[in-house]
């Protein structure tokens, strides 16, 4: 899959291993998610558009590149996706942040929308959707659907870990997006949890059960 980018950098892999450990506490878990998001974002944002401005250095005046103005929108899938936002904002503090709220039916595992707020105009921006875990792909597909319905065109999706089933489903329905993952795990279990996974990312980020 040419639109699938698995990021194998040693720092990302090391930090993911610490995320997996059930003994990693909430504070450390939250910081690790932010750090991994920043490392992944460095790669995902390598094609941000630039334009030149004139800057006066201590030596002379020169033309030098800066990021285009209305360029980037970060759109976390609530609630776990929020954990990746600060890592991305550390790279691009001027980015606008939207939110998509989805919950998963306990029986069918199907996603349902309860909130969607996107920066305007969304069609002019590169959109980075964040969710630490890509499991069945249902929430990811739904989130991209909503963004496209609102006019979004240039979409990338970032997940720290993913199941093969979720990767296949997302890129089957939305072959035009780029998917960045830190690690592709073995499979989903009967309860649609990623194995070996890291548990419930939202609960571990926010300290809830």
NORDA-V982695 format. One record per residue. N is the residue number from 1. RES is the residue in one letter. OMEGA is omega as a letter, one per 40 degrees, with the letter a starting at -180 (999 if undefined). Layout:
# NORDA-V982695
N/RES/OMEGA + N/RES/OMEGA
This chain:
# NORDA-V982695
1/X/a + 2/X/i + 3/X/i + 4/X/i + 5/X/i + 6/X/a + 7/X/a + 8/X/a + 9/X/a + 10/X/a + 11/X/i + 12/X/a + 13/X/i + 14/X/a + 15/X/i + 16/X/i + 17/X/i + 18/X/i + 19/X/a + 20/X/a + 21/X/a + 22/X/a + 23/X/i + 24/X/a + 25/X/a + 26/X/a + 27/X/i + 28/X/i + 29/X/a + 30/X/i + 31/X/i + 32/X/i + 33/X/i + 34/X/a + 35/X/i + 36/X/i + 37/X/i + 38/X/i + 39/X/i + 40/X/a + 41/X/i + 42/X/i + 43/X/a + 44/X/a + 45/X/a + 46/X/i + 47/X/i + 48/X/i + 49/X/a + 50/X/i + 51/X/a + 52/X/i + 53/X/i + 54/X/a + 55/X/i + 56/X/i + 57/X/i + 58/X/a + 59/X/a + 60/X/i + 61/X/a + 62/X/i + 63/X/a + 64/X/a + 65/X/i + 66/X/i + 67/X/i + 68/X/a + 69/X/a + 70/X/a + 71/X/a + 72/X/i + 73/X/i + 74/X/a + 75/X/i + 76/X/i + 77/X/a + 78/X/e + 79/X/a + 80/X/a + 81/X/i + 82/X/a + 83/X/a + 84/X/a + 85/X/a + 86/X/i + 87/X/i + 88/X/a + 89/X/i + 90/X/i + 91/X/a + 92/X/a + 93/X/a + 94/X/a + 95/X/i + 96/X/a + 97/X/i + 98/X/i + 99/X/i + 100/X/i + 101/X/i + 102/X/i + 103/X/a + 104/X/i + 105/X/a + 106/X/a + 107/X/a + 108/X/a + 109/X/i + 110/X/a + 111/X/i + 112/X/a + 113/X/i + 114/X/i + 115/X/i + 116/X/i + 117/X/a + 118/X/i + 119/X/a + 120/X/e + 121/X/a + 122/X/a + 123/X/a + 124/X/a + 125/X/i + 126/X/a + 127/X/i + 128/X/i + 129/X/a + 130/X/i + 131/X/a + 132/X/a + 133/X/i + 134/X/a + 135/X/i + 136/X/a + 137/X/a + 138/X/i + 139/X/i + 140/X/i + 141/X/a + 142/X/a + 143/X/i + 144/X/i + 145/X/a + 146/X/a + 147/X/i + 148/X/i + 149/X/i + 150/X/i + 151/X/i + 152/X/a + 153/X/a + 154/X/a + 155/X/i + 156/X/a + 157/X/a + 158/X/i + 159/X/a + 160/X/i + 161/X/a + 162/X/i + 163/X/i + 164/X/a + 165/X/a + 166/X/i + 167/X/a + 168/X/a + 169/X/a + 170/X/a + 171/X/i + 172/X/a + 173/X/a + 174/X/a + 175/X/a + 176/X/a + 177/X/i + 178/X/a + 179/X/i + 180/X/i + 181/X/i + 182/X/i + 183/X/i + 184/X/a + 185/X/a + 186/X/a + 187/X/i + 188/X/i + 189/X/a + 190/X/i + 191/X/i + 192/X/i + 193/X/i + 194/X/i + 195/X/e + 196/X/i + 197/X/i + 198/X/a + 199/X/i + 200/X/a + 201/X/a + 202/X/i + 203/X/a + 204/X/i + 205/X/a + 206/X/i + 207/X/a + 208/X/i + 209/X/999
